[in-house]
């Protein structure tokens, strides 16, 4: 929320890149053993499944995070332009 009489600040591009990148890095650490297929035999014996989906799931989650961030940035940019245009 902006105070009356104060110009709206432009949305930060850096934050819309930083947040999904940090979330992606954290998820990579969580999925790392599955992505690198460490403990393949133990995982197969315990679950009866292989570890192939881990990389695809991590990539899908990463793409989704960046897509959501890009859409949110676009919405904020449009709102900022409307507010900035109406004060001029």
C-alpha positions as CSV (number, residue, x, y, z in Angstrom):
1,X,0.0,0.0,0.0
2,X,1.2,3.4,-0.9
3,X,0.7,6.5,1.2
4,X,-1.4,9.3,-0.3
5,X,0.8,11.8,-2.2
6,X,3.6,9.3,-2.6
7,X,4.5,7.9,-6.0
8,X,4.2,4.1,-6.4
9,X,7.5,2.4,-6.7
10,X,8.3,0.2,-9.7
11,X,8.1,-3.6,-9.1
12,X,11.5,-5.2,-8.5
13,X,12.6,-7.5,-11.3
14,X,15.3,-9.0,-9.1
15,X,12.9,-10.2,-6.5
16,X,10.8,-12.0,-9.1
17,X,13.9,-13.9,-10.2
18,X,15.5,-14.4,-6.8
19,X,12.5,-16.0,-5.0
20,X,11.9,-18.8,-7.5
21,X,15.6,-19.3,-7.9
22,X,16.1,-19.8,-4.2
23,X,13.1,-22.1,-4.0
24,X,14.5,-24.1,-7.0
25,X,17.8,-24.4,-5.3
26,X,16.2,-25.6,-2.1
27,X,14.1,-28.2,-4.0
28,X,17.2,-29.3,-5.8
29,X,18.9,-30.1,-2.5
30,X,15.8,-32.0,-1.4
31,X,15.5,-34.0,-4.7
32,X,19.3,-34.4,-5.2
33,X,19.6,-38.0,-4.2
34,X,16.7,-38.9,-6.5
35,X,18.0,-36.8,-9.4
36,X,21.5,-38.3,-9.1
37,X,19.9,-41.8,-8.5
38,X,21.9,-42.4,-5.3
39,X,20.8,-45.5,-3.5
40,X,19.1,-46.9,-6.6
41,X,18.9,-50.5,-5.3
42,X,17.7,-49.6,-1.8
43,X,15.0,-47.3,-3.2
44,X,13.9,-49.9,-5.7
45,X,13.8,-52.6,-2.9
46,X,11.9,-50.3,-0.5
47,X,9.3,-48.9,-2.9
48,X,9.3,-51.1,-6.0
49,X,9.7,-47.9,-8.1
50,X,12.6,-46.3,-10.0
51,X,14.0,-42.8,-9.5
52,X,13.5,-41.6,-13.1
53,X,10.6,-39.2,-12.3
54,X,12.6,-37.0,-9.9
55,X,14.4,-35.0,-12.5
56,X,11.2,-34.4,-14.5
57,X,9.3,-33.4,-11.4
58,X,12.0,-31.0,-10.3
59,X,12.1,-29.4,-13.8
60,X,8.3,-29.1,-13.9
61,X,8.2,-27.5,-10.4
62,X,11.0,-25.1,-11.4
63,X,9.2,-24.1,-14.6
64,X,6.0,-23.6,-12.7
65,X,7.7,-21.4,-10.0
66,X,9.3,-19.2,-12.7
67,X,6.1,-19.0,-14.7
68,X,4.0,-18.0,-11.6
69,X,6.6,-15.4,-10.7
70,X,6.6,-14.0,-14.3
71,X,2.8,-13.8,-14.3
72,X,2.8,-12.1,-10.9
73,X,5.5,-9.6,-12.2
74,X,3.4,-8.8,-15.3
75,X,0.4,-8.2,-13.1
76,X,2.3,-5.9,-10.8
77,X,3.9,-4.1,-13.8
78,X,0.5,-3.4,-15.3
79,X,-0.9,-2.2,-12.0
80,X,2.1,0.1,-11.5
81,X,1.7,1.6,-15.0
82,X,-2.0,2.3,-14.4
83,X,-1.2,4.0,-11.1
84,X,1.7,5.9,-12.5
85,X,-0.3,6.9,-15.5
86,X,-3.2,8.1,-13.4
87,X,-1.0,10.4,-11.3
88,X,0.4,12.2,-14.2
